């Protein structure tokens, strides 16, 4: 038997010529099994470095303590920090998590749901992909009494609990910050308009302009996909206007750094020619020149809150709640024009 592969109960049983149930009981020291057989089983298990599979055991007992997580992107600091918050709360409560990624694709997201349901998770914590406009796969979970909690990009708040940042208020404060620091004409780069998070942050931006009596110009708002390439194109579009903006609000990290790259590509200075604020506070916000003013998310706290909401629903069917986690504006060099 190849010792490098994971050794199963079935393999131990085949090696010893006994049933899987006999091996299982022997490893637990059951009085129903002879001492000689217990010693044989444990000796072989030790020799082959057998390790029990808690996931398989939970399925055999029909009492899985598993939750599923669906994220759009598995590599960013934003999502990894949220996952850390989820996993810590889950572990403290006797659960472990299976993490899946939609890679920002609707069809992959549906597959993630199917895989997690087939794995018999007790509940799911999810963030929508950018492509998702049809929520029927999540409505099916509600019909099957499988709890789900959304975070960051959410939907169907009448059916599901959610955890989001203070999107409207933060975008309003960002825009006011730029206006109060000598920016006059502010552009907005967002994502697809069908996403609630885009609608909310755009609403906050527009609310600040209205509050200051500044006319709203549709050409200053560019909302496509939240990708680096789309961000470059959006910034290029804004900067090519006959009367281009002297400041840009970018609603996530990919868009913020894309805008920064395009501004520099056009030999414009930040913030003297174009001030810039993003929605990110990953470490590289402080590594770029100039340092990027950015909205900071309490990502770990978002993960904790999402997992607690799910666990409450698993325990007593807790009520649907919408939790808003405050953000902070980290002011750096990219947003303050000196008169």
C-alpha positions as CSV (number, residue, x, y, z in Angstrom):
1,X,0.0,0.0,0.0
2,X,1.3,3.4,-1.0
3,X,2.0,5.3,2.3
4,X,2.1,8.6,0.6
5,X,-1.6,8.6,-0.2
6,X,-4.3,9.3,2.3
7,X,-5.2,5.9,3.9
8,X,-8.9,5.2,4.3
9,X,-10.9,2.9,6.6
10,X,-11.7,0.9,3.5
11,X,-8.0,0.3,2.8
12,X,-7.3,-0.7,6.3
13,X,-10.2,-3.1,6.3
14,X,-9.0,-4.6,3.0
15,X,-5.5,-5.0,4.2
16,X,-6.7,-6.8,7.4
17,X,-9.5,-8.8,5.7
18,X,-12.2,-7.5,7.9
19,X,-15.2,-5.2,7.6
20,X,-14.9,-1.4,7.7
21,X,-17.2,-1.3,10.7
22,X,-14.8,-3.6,12.5
23,X,-11.9,-1.3,11.8
24,X,-13.9,1.7,12.9
25,X,-14.9,0.1,16.2
26,X,-11.4,-1.2,16.8
27,X,-9.9,2.3,16.4
28,X,-12.3,3.5,19.0
29,X,-11.4,0.7,21.4
30,X,-14.9,-0.8,21.4
31,X,-15.4,-3.7,23.8
32,X,-17.2,-5.5,21.0
33,X,-13.8,-6.0,19.4
34,X,-11.1,-8.4,20.7
35,X,-8.0,-6.9,22.2
36,X,-5.9,-8.8,19.6
37,X,-7.9,-7.2,16.7
38,X,-7.7,-3.8,18.3
39,X,-3.9,-4.1,18.5
40,X,-3.7,-5.3,14.9
41,X,-5.8,-2.5,13.6
42,X,-4.0,0.2,15.6
43,X,-0.6,-1.1,14.6
44,X,-1.5,-1.0,10.9
45,X,-3.0,2.4,11.2
46,X,0.2,3.7,12.8
47,X,2.4,2.0,10.2
48,X,0.4,3.5,7.3
49,X,0.0,6.9,9.0
50,X,-3.8,6.6,9.0
51,X,-5.6,9.9,9.9
52,X,-9.4,10.0,10.5
53,X,-11.3,12.2,8.0
54,X,-13.6,14.4,10.1
55,X,-15.6,15.4,7.1
56,X,-16.4,11.8,6.2
57,X,-17.1,11.0,9.8
58,X,-19.6,13.8,10.1
59,X,-21.4,12.5,7.0
60,X,-21.5,9.0,8.3
61,X,-23.1,10.3,11.5
62,X,-25.5,12.4,9.5
63,X,-24.7,15.3,11.6
64,X,-22.4,17.5,9.4
65,X,-21.0,20.6,11.1
66,X,-20.0,22.3,7.9
67,X,-20.8,25.7,6.3
68,X,-20.0,26.7,2.8
69,X,-18.5,30.0,1.6
70,X,-18.8,31.4,-1.9
71,X,-16.5,34.3,-2.9
72,X,-15.9,36.0,-6.2
73,X,-12.1,36.0,-6.0
74,X,-10.0,33.8,-3.7
75,X,-6.7,35.8,-4.0
76,X,-7.5,39.3,-2.8
77,X,-6.7,40.5,0.7
78,X,-10.3,41.8,1.0
79,X,-11.9,38.4,0.7
80,X,-9.1,36.5,2.5
81,X,-9.6,38.8,5.6
82,X,-13.4,38.2,5.5
83,X,-12.8,34.4,5.3
84,X,-10.5,34.6,8.3
85,X,-13.3,36.2,10.3
86,X,-15.8,33.6,9.2
87,X,-13.5,30.7,9.9
88,X,-12.5,31.9,13.4
89,X,-16.2,32.2,14.4
90,X,-17.0,28.9,12.7
91,X,-14.2,27.0,14.5
92,X,-15.1,28.4,17.9
93,X,-18.6,27.0,17.4
94,X,-17.6,23.6,16.2
95,X,-17.9,24.1,12.5
96,X,-15.5,24.0,9.6
97,X,-15.8,25.8,6.3
98,X,-15.6,24.8,2.7
99,X,-14.4,27.7,0.5
100,X,-15.5,28.0,-3.1
101,X,-15.0,30.7,-5.7
102,X,-17.2,31.8,-8.5
103,X,-14.4,33.7,-10.3
104,X,-16.9,36.4,-10.9
105,X,-19.0,34.1,-13.2
106,X,-22.7,33.4,-12.8
107,X,-22.5,29.8,-14.0
108,X,-19.6,29.0,-11.7
109,X,-21.6,30.6,-8.8
110,X,-24.5,28.2,-9.5
111,X,-22.1,25.3,-9.6
112,X,-20.7,26.4,-6.2
113,X,-24.2,26.3,-4.8
114,X,-24.8,22.9,-6.2
115,X,-21.5,21.5,-4.9
116,X,-22.0,22.9,-1.4
117,X,-25.6,21.5,-1.2
118,X,-24.4,18.1,-2.4
119,X,-21.7,18.3,0.2
120,X,-24.6,18.7,2.7
121,X,-23.5,22.0,4.2
122,X,-25.8,23.3,6.9
123,X,-25.7,26.9,5.6
124,X,-23.9,29.2,3.1
125,X,-22.2,32.6,3.3
126,X,-21.9,34.2,-0.1
127,X,-20.9,37.3,-2.0
128,X,-22.4,37.7,-5.5
129,X,-20.4,37.5,-8.7
130,X,-20.4,40.5,-10.9
131,X,-22.4,38.6,-13.5
132,X,-25.2,37.6,-11.3
133,X,-28.6,39.1,-12.2
134,X,-30.8,36.0,-11.7
135,X,-31.1,34.9,-8.0
136,X,-33.2,31.8,-8.5
137,X,-30.4,29.5,-7.3
138,X,-30.4,31.3,-4.0
139,X,-34.2,31.4,-3.8
140,X,-34.1,27.6,-4.2
141,X,-32.0,27.4,-1.0
142,X,-34.6,29.4,0.9
143,X,-37.3,27.0,-0.4
144,X,-35.1,24.1,0.8
145,X,-34.7,25.7,4.2
146,X,-30.9,26.1,3.8
147,X,-29.9,29.3,5.5
148,X,-27.8,31.8,3.6
149,X,-26.1,35.0,4.6
150,X,-24.7,37.5,2.0
151,X,-21.9,39.9,2.5
152,X,-20.6,42.9,0.5
153,X,-22.6,42.2,-2.7
154,X,-26.0,41.2,-1.6
155,X,-29.5,40.4,-2.9
156,X,-33.0,39.5,-1.8
157,X,-32.7,41.2,1.5
158,X,-36.3,40.3,2.3
159,X,-35.3,36.7,2.3
160,X,-31.7,36.7,3.5
161,X,-29.6,38.3,6.1
162,X,-26.6,40.4,4.9
163,X,-23.5,42.2,6.0
164,X,-22.4,45.3,4.1
165,X,-20.2,48.3,4.5
166,X,-21.8,51.7,4.9
167,X,-21.8,52.2,1.2
168,X,-24.0,55.3,0.8
169,X,-22.5,57.2,3.7
170,X,-18.9,56.4,2.9
171,X,-19.2,57.4,-0.8
172,X,-20.9,60.6,0.3
173,X,-18.0,61.4,2.7
174,X,-15.4,60.6,0.1
175,X,-17.0,63.0,-2.3
176,X,-17.3,65.7,0.3
177,X,-13.7,65.2,1.3
178,X,-12.6,65.9,-2.3
179,X,-14.8,69.0,-2.6
180,X,-13.5,70.3,0.7
181,X,-9.9,69.9,-0.5
182,X,-10.1,71.9,-3.6
183,X,-11.4,69.5,-6.2
184,X,-14.2,71.0,-8.3
185,X,-15.3,68.4,-10.8
186,X,-15.5,64.8,-9.6
187,X,-15.8,61.7,-11.7
188,X,-17.1,58.3,-10.5
189,X,-15.9,54.9,-11.7
190,X,-18.1,52.0,-10.6
191,X,-19.1,48.5,-11.5
192,X,-22.2,47.0,-13.2
193,X,-25.3,49.0,-12.4
194,X,-27.4,45.9,-11.5
195,X,-25.3,45.4,-8.3
196,X,-26.7,46.9,-5.1
197,X,-23.3,47.9,-3.9
198,X,-22.7,50.0,-7.1
199,X,-26.1,51.6,-6.8
200,X,-25.5,52.5,-3.1
201,X,-22.0,54.0,-3.6
202,X,-23.1,55.9,-6.7
203,X,-26.1,57.2,-4.7
204,X,-23.7,58.5,-1.9
205,X,-21.6,60.2,-4.5
206,X,-24.6,61.9,-6.1
207,X,-26.0,62.9,-2.7
208,X,-22.8,64.8,-1.9
209,X,-23.0,66.7,-5.1
210,X,-26.7,67.6,-4.5
211,X,-25.8,68.7,-0.9
212,X,-23.2,71.1,-2.3
213,X,-25.5,72.3,-5.1
214,X,-23.3,70.9,-7.8
215,X,-25.0,70.0,-11.1
216,X,-25.0,66.2,-11.8
217,X,-23.4,65.4,-15.2
218,X,-24.0,61.9,-16.5
219,X,-20.8,61.9,-18.5
220,X,-18.8,61.9,-15.2
221,X,-20.2,58.6,-14.1
222,X,-18.7,55.4,-15.8
223,X,-20.0,52.1,-14.5
224,X,-18.8,48.9,-16.2
225,X,-17.2,45.8,-14.7
226,X,-15.0,46.1,-11.6
227,X,-11.8,44.9,-13.3
228,X,-8.4,46.5,-13.8
229,X,-8.8,46.7,-17.6
230,X,-12.2,48.2,-17.3
231,X,-10.9,50.7,-14.8
232,X,-8.2,51.8,-17.2
233,X,-10.7,52.3,-19.9
234,X,-13.1,54.1,-17.6
235,X,-10.4,56.5,-16.5
236,X,-9.3,57.0,-20.1
237,X,-12.9,57.9,-21.0
238,X,-13.2,60.5,-18.2
239,X,-9.8,62.1,-18.9
240,X,-10.6,62.4,-22.6
241,X,-13.7,64.5,-22.0
242,X,-13.6,68.1,-23.3
243,X,-13.9,69.2,-19.7
244,X,-12.3,66.3,-17.7
245,X,-12.7,65.8,-14.0
246,X,-10.0,67.0,-11.6
247,X,-10.8,64.2,-9.2
248,X,-12.0,60.6,-9.4
249,X,-13.8,58.3,-6.9
250,X,-13.1,54.6,-7.7
251,X,-15.3,52.2,-5.9
252,X,-12.9,49.3,-5.4
253,X,-9.2,48.5,-5.4
254,X,-8.9,47.2,-8.9
255,X,-10.6,50.4,-10.3
256,X,-8.6,52.7,-8.0
257,X,-5.2,51.3,-9.1
258,X,-6.3,51.2,-12.7
259,X,-7.3,54.9,-12.5
260,X,-3.9,55.7,-10.9
261,X,-2.1,53.9,-13.7
262,X,-4.0,55.7,-16.4
263,X,-3.6,59.1,-14.8
264,X,0.1,58.7,-14.7
265,X,0.2,57.2,-18.2
266,X,-1.3,60.5,-19.5
267,X,1.5,62.4,-17.7
268,X,-0.9,64.0,-15.2
269,X,0.0,64.6,-11.6
270,X,-1.8,63.2,-8.6
271,X,-3.4,65.1,-6.8
272,X,-2.4,68.4,-8.5
273,X,-4.1,67.5,-11.8
274,X,-6.4,64.7,-10.8
275,X,-7.1,63.8,-7.1
276,X,-7.9,60.2,-6.5
277,X,-9.7,58.2,-3.7
278,X,-10.3,54.5,-3.8
279,X,-12.2,51.8,-1.8
280,X,-9.2,49.8,-0.6
281,X,-6.8,49.7,2.2
282,X,-4.6,46.8,1.2
283,X,-1.0,47.2,2.0
284,X,-0.1,48.4,-1.5
285,X,-2.2,51.5,-0.9
286,X,0.8,52.8,1.1
287,X,3.4,51.5,-1.4
288,X,2.3,53.4,-4.4
289,X,3.3,57.0,-5.1
290,X,1.5,59.1,-4.0
291,X,0.0,57.1,-1.2
292,X,-3.6,56.4,-2.0
293,X,-6.4,57.9,0.1
294,X,-8.9,55.1,0.6
295,X,-11.9,53.9,2.4
296,X,-11.0,51.1,4.9
297,X,-13.3,48.2,5.4
298,X,-13.4,46.3,8.6
299,X,-13.2,43.0,6.6
300,X,-12.5,40.7,9.5
301,X,-15.4,42.1,11.4
302,X,-17.6,41.6,8.4
303,X,-16.7,38.0,8.3
304,X,-17.4,37.6,12.0
305,X,-20.8,39.2,11.7
306,X,-21.8,37.1,8.7
307,X,-20.9,33.9,10.4
308,X,-22.7,34.9,13.6
309,X,-25.8,35.7,11.6
310,X,-25.6,32.3,9.9
311,X,-25.0,30.4,13.2
312,X,-28.0,32.2,14.8
313,X,-30.2,31.0,12.0
314,X,-28.9,27.5,12.3
315,X,-29.6,27.5,16.1
316,X,-33.1,29.0,16.2
317,X,-34.0,30.1,12.7
318,X,-33.1,33.7,13.8
319,X,-34.8,36.6,12.1
320,X,-33.6,38.2,8.9
321,X,-31.1,41.1,9.7
322,X,-29.2,43.6,7.6
323,X,-26.0,44.5,9.4
324,X,-24.0,47.6,8.3
325,X,-20.3,47.7,9.3
326,X,-18.8,51.3,9.5
327,X,-15.8,52.2,7.3
328,X,-13.1,54.7,7.8
329,X,-11.6,57.2,5.3
330,X,-7.8,56.9,5.5
331,X,-6.6,60.3,4.2
332,X,-3.2,60.2,2.4
333,X,-1.5,62.2,-0.3
334,X,-3.6,61.4,-3.4
335,X,-6.7,63.5,-2.5
336,X,-5.6,66.9,-1.2
337,X,-4.9,69.7,-3.7
338,X,-2.8,72.5,-2.3
339,X,-4.0,75.9,-3.5
